[in-house]
């Protein structure tokens, strides 16, 4: 049996409709959108526009022109953080942030003298909202948090955090890379100023396409300059959205694939997918909780977490466990720090990390049961490192 439990890195397999849509573009109208006036370019441009409209509706973005396509979520966060934060600004983050947030901030700390307050989360990843509110200062420019952890699966209360930011009149930036497509997100309801996500995880699109969504009152200077297809007679970048943030040729094949991924979610129903994922997560947690040599991290309830389960096996190296799962049982997982050292420091697993099982929409109960038995066999074999 082959079992893919690395969906937090990228979802696999992709829906057939996503693959078909991308092949259709490459075979039948694979031109550059917005750069020419012929029929194929115009058709490609319509697909890009329709994807913007779909995303705006799916996440309740104020208008589709405030949907910006990027290479990935990291690219989008660099646009925001390096464009929005200025010299001596103060920013608040959680102790669970991914390196896509902390690394740009550490650079800005050095180059622009920004100051960073890291609000503590507990060992299960729950943020301290009282400490968060206490962290605001007169020079606080933004609050940045993830929505769901790629280490423990913890879901942060973005509505409550957004309400605090609204009261303080400070923009709220969310990294929804692990939740977009699995948990409903509403930019207006949740008071999100800037929303970032990638297309290749829970949205079931291909790698290489990310999205940045901006509220009406938010203006972020252009991060990269180049050809836009608009106002080509000018030697400076257009100062309007989305063009000001989309220099160069778009990943059109990725964008049409993302469109098909969102349509796949809408057809199945996001609540139905969430319920199925909760059922599989509950089954997985119940199974490993009965194994004494397994330590699980994160919330106990499937309804309070993503389908992400990090564990350690007593006396065994994470890399050895992952290797044996792969080679002996065909089970693919990720071991290590998952690009989130802050989170591992918070839960006490730094610097070695954990073995992470991340489930997706195409996984089955049979695969979960098979994996639980595989873990038992590894433990019973007496292998120690």
NORGIRA-V782791 format. One record per residue. RES is the residue in one small letter. SS is DSSP state (alpha for helix, beta for strand, coil for the rest). PSI is psi in whole degrees, 0 to 359 (none if undefined). Layout:
res	ss	psi
RES	SS	PSI
RES	SS	PSI
This chain:
res	ss	psi
x	coil	141
x	coil	124
x	beta	123
x	beta	108
x	coil	47
x	beta	39
x	coil	344
x	coil	340
x	coil	310
x	coil	142
x	coil	143
x	coil	141
x	coil	168
x	coil	150
x	coil	147
x	alpha	324
x	alpha	328
x	alpha	313
x	alpha	314
x	alpha	319
x	alpha	319
x	alpha	321
x	alpha	319
x	alpha	315
x	alpha	311
x	alpha	327
x	alpha	320
x	alpha	334
x	coil	42
x	coil	51
x	coil	176
x	coil	116
x	coil	139
x	coil	2
x	coil	345
x	coil	170
x	coil	7
x	coil	172
x	alpha	319
x	alpha	319
x	alpha	319
x	alpha	320
x	alpha	317
x	alpha	320
x	alpha	322
x	alpha	320
x	alpha	319
x	alpha	315
x	alpha	316
x	alpha	327
x	alpha	319
x	alpha	314
x	alpha	319
x	alpha	316
x	alpha	317
x	alpha	320
x	alpha	321
x	alpha	324
x	alpha	8
x	coil	52
x	coil	142
x	coil	320
x	coil	158
x	alpha	339
x	alpha	350
x	alpha	17
x	beta	115
x	beta	131
x	beta	135
x	beta	181
x	coil	326
x	coil	182
x	alpha	324
x	alpha	316
x	alpha	314
x	alpha	318
x	alpha	325
x	alpha	321
x	alpha	312
x	alpha	303
x	alpha	319
x	alpha	340
x	alpha	325
x	alpha	322
x	coil	131
x	coil	179
x	coil	131
x	coil	12
x	coil	160
x	beta	136
x	beta	145
x	beta	133
x	beta	174
x	beta	167
x	coil	18
x	coil	10
x	coil	148
x	coil	161
x	alpha	341
x	alpha	342
x	alpha	309
x	alpha	325
x	alpha	314
x	alpha	323
x	alpha	321
x	alpha	324
x	alpha	315
x	alpha	329
x	alpha	321
x	alpha	316
x	alpha	329
x	coil	6
x	coil	32
x	coil	155
x	beta	144
x	beta	127
x	beta	124
x	beta	110
x	beta	129
x	coil	142
x	beta	160
x	coil	184
x	coil	346
x	coil	357
x	coil	4
x	coil	129
x	beta	148
x	coil	101
x	alpha	330
x	alpha	315
x	alpha	325
x	alpha	310
x	alpha	327
x	alpha	342
x	coil	347
x	coil	142
x	coil	168
x	coil	332
x	coil	12
x	beta	121
x	beta	331
x	beta	156
x	beta	132
x	beta	122
x	beta	156
x	beta	167
x	coil	319
x	beta	140
x	coil	136
x	coil	1
x	coil	306
x	coil	350
x	coil	4
x	beta	137
x	beta	120
x	coil	148
x	coil	80
x	alpha	330
x	alpha	315
x	alpha	319
x	alpha	318
x	alpha	322
x	alpha	320
x	alpha	316
x	alpha	321
x	alpha	317
x	alpha	323
x	alpha	354
x	coil	44
x	coil	132
x	beta	145
x	beta	123
x	beta	129
x	beta	132
x	beta	104
x	coil	31
x	coil	326
x	coil	351
x	coil	334
x	coil	120
x	coil	346
x	coil	323
x	coil	130
x	coil	134
x	coil	132
x	coil	112
x	coil	324
x	coil	307
x	coil	318
x	coil	4
x	coil	49
x	coil	124
x	coil	318
x	beta	124
x	beta	130
x	beta	137
x	beta	165
x	beta	159
x	coil	350
x	coil	8
x	coil	255
x	coil	359
x	coil	354
x	coil	23
x	coil	184
x	coil	164
x	coil	158
x	coil	9
x	coil	124
x	beta	174
x	beta	140
x	beta	125
x	beta	135
x	beta	136
x	coil	163
x	coil	320
x	coil	356
x	coil	130
x	coil	123
x	coil	124
x	coil	153
x	coil	132
x	coil	327
x	coil	142
x	coil	152
x	coil	199
x	coil	139
x	coil	346
x	coil	351
x	coil	143
x	coil	48
x	coil	345
x	coil	346
x	coil	146
x	coil	4
x	coil	158
x	coil	140
x	coil	146
x	coil	37
x	coil	157
x	coil	149
x	coil	357
x	alpha	324
x	alpha	341
x	alpha	11
x	coil	55
x	coil	138
x	coil	184
x	coil	133
x	coil	158
x	coil	74
x	alpha	320
x	alpha	326
x	alpha	323
x	alpha	317
x	alpha	329
x	alpha	320
x	alpha	320
x	alpha	315
x	alpha	326
x	alpha	317
x	alpha	321
x	alpha	324
x	alpha	315
x	alpha	318
x	alpha	323
x	alpha	316
x	alpha	330
x	coil	120
x	alpha	325
x	alpha	324
x	alpha	317
x	alpha	317
x	alpha	318
x	alpha	317
x	alpha	319
x	alpha	321
x	alpha	318
x	alpha	314
x	alpha	319
x	alpha	318
x	alpha	316
x	alpha	318
x	alpha	312
x	alpha	319
x	alpha	318
x	alpha	314
x	alpha	337
x	alpha	340
x	coil	1
x	coil	113
x	coil	331
x	coil	3
x	beta	127
x	beta	123
x	beta	147
x	beta	152
x	coil	183
x	coil	153
x	coil	329
x	coil	134
x	alpha	332
x	alpha	346
x	alpha	8
x	beta	167
x	coil	169
x	coil	56
x	beta	120
x	beta	114
x	beta	136
x	beta	165
x	beta	144
x	beta	130
x	coil	124
x	coil	7
x	coil	140
x	coil	142
x	alpha	317
x	alpha	325
x	alpha	319
x	alpha	313
x	alpha	320
x	alpha	316
x	alpha	321
x	alpha	319
x	alpha	306
x	alpha	324
x	alpha	334
x	alpha	355
x	coil	26
x	beta	119
x	beta	119
x	coil	181
x	beta	136
x	beta	149
x	beta	215
x	coil	351
x	coil	33
x	coil	28
x	coil	64
x	alpha	328
x	alpha	317
x	alpha	318
x	alpha	326
x	alpha	324
x	alpha	319
x	alpha	0
x	coil	24
x	coil	11
x	coil	138
x	coil	4
x	coil	330
x	coil	209
x	beta	173
x	beta	121
x	beta	128
x	beta	116
x	beta	120
x	coil	156
x	coil	180
x	coil	342
x	coil	3
x	coil	161
x	coil	164
x	alpha	325
x	alpha	319
x	alpha	321
x	alpha	313
x	alpha	318
x	alpha	319
x	alpha	319
x	alpha	318
x	alpha	324
x	alpha	319
x	alpha	317
x	alpha	319
x	alpha	321
x	alpha	316
x	alpha	315
x	alpha	342
x	coil	345
x	coil	12
x	coil	128
x	coil	149
x	coil	none
